[in-house]
Amino acid sequence: MTDVANIISRYKRAPESLLPVLKDIQKEQGYITPRDAAEVSEELDIPVSRIYGVATFYDHFKFIEPAKYEITVCDGTSCYALGAERIIHALEEELGVKRGGRTEDGLFSLDTGKCPGNCAQAPVMMVGDELHGDITPEEAVEIVRGLERPGEGSK
């Protein structure tokens, strides 16, 4: 659990500190909980609705615990034209979740995202910070199947 009061102590207790405080909470635990938002609201004297309004404006803030494997398929022009949608559909079927979702066990999340700048390798899929380029839907599924699950040990 994040020590929100400690994070806020690094800044002025004023509304203009909201973004840096939210960034620090996100950096420390990977997402912002309702409890965090309530504490920030109290400490900075900002309505919770405003906190969520600001946080949801920026797409990098998350409100659920990140999955162990965050899978992002680029939906930029090159990737889209070369089959990103087919990759997404194959992964949705393999994982049993829709785009923007997370598996019940918390192992996988699946989403589309902004171009990582590897258009020459399109279509591109990221698993965390690991780039996989010039992949087919079948290869994307094989990559996911090859990821280590708890209790399996290294492959």
Buried (B, 14 or more C-beta within 10 A) or exposed (E): EBEBEEBBEEBEEEEEBBBBBBBBBBEBBBBBBEEBBEBBBEBBEBEEEBBBEBBEEEEEBBBEEBBBBBBBBBBBEBBBEBBBBBBBEBBBEBBEBEBEBBBEEEBBBBBBBEBBEBBEBBBBBBBEEEBBBEBEBEBBBEBBEEBEEEEEEEE
